[in-house]
Amino acid sequence: MSPSAVRNFPVARQIANSRHDGNNVRSGGFSTGGELGKSAEGRTISPCAACANAAKPRAMDESAAHTTRHRPGKRMFDLAVALPCLLVAAPVILAAMLVVRATSPGPAIFAQPRVGRDERPFVCYKLRTMHESTPDLPTHEAPAAAITPVGSFLRRTKIDELPQLWNVVTGQMSIVGPRPCLPGQRELIEHRRRLGVFALRPGITGLAQVHGIDMSDPKRCAETDAEYMGAISIAEDLRLVVRTFV
């Protein structure tokens, strides 16, 4: 091949115009001889890091597409479970409300703003398990003394969560999903936003809850929520519902 033909070859032109630095030949965003290249901030990117960084958006896109495909079926599953369960649970909820009112001052139903799908706020309903004077705190931060004796029983048996069936019926929550967080839980919100978890409705139970992961570990909690997002199916929801009680 003649010298002029080599110069006309695109890769040869690119290397010829590159800046030589020791054993490395750098051109634009890549180099040969031990480095992949530099990021926009001037940091060296290793091959493994570059592959990982490229894989993250793809994984998030795949999880979002998976969530979108299963959204209609998941909503039908939610209604098929929530409506009959709400009818069956209504006497239990009413009886628990009477006991809560009789054993401690304050309302029987605890209504609290939470962060929902697409970061829209909604009011989440529970049977009150703490004294009325307790400040708004995540459950894992509430002192043990704040929980009433009846509240301890309601939490242990999951009866305090039954009013959230109404949240499911109205479309604010799902049977299974990430547990709804408070607007002030900024670290958890940031991790969930980064991982695309807010594409999901919050749930009465979820993968993190089944594995005993609470919001005291925001990063791990959000990563577990994202893991569920990539595995959504009616079979998986049924499995998690069973695991919640077994």
Sequence and secondary structure as in RCSB ss.txt:
>XXXX:A:sequence
MSPSAVRNFPVARQIANSRHDGNNVRSGGFSTGGELGKSAEGRTISPCAACANAAKPRAMDESAAHTTRHRPGKR
MFDLAVALPCLLVAAPVILAAMLVVRATSPGPAIFAQPRVGRDERPFVCYKLRTMHESTPDLPTHEAPAAAITPV
GSFLRRTKIDELPQLWNVVTGQMSIVGPRPCLPGQRELIEHRRRLGVFALRPGITGLAQVHGIDMSDPKRCAETD
AEYMGAISIAEDLRLVVRTFV
>XXXX:A:secstr
  HHHHHHSHHHHHHHTSEEETTEEEETTEEESS  EE TTS EE HHHHHHHHHHHHHHHHHHHHHHHHHHHHH
HHHHHHHHHHHHHHHHHHHHHHHHHHHHSSS SEEEEEEE GGG EEEEEEE  B TT  S  GGGS GGGB HH
HHHHHHHTGGGTTHHHHHHTTS EEES   B TT HHHHHHHHHHTGGGS  EEE HHHHTT  TTSHHHHHHHH
HHHHTT  HHHHHHHHHHHH 
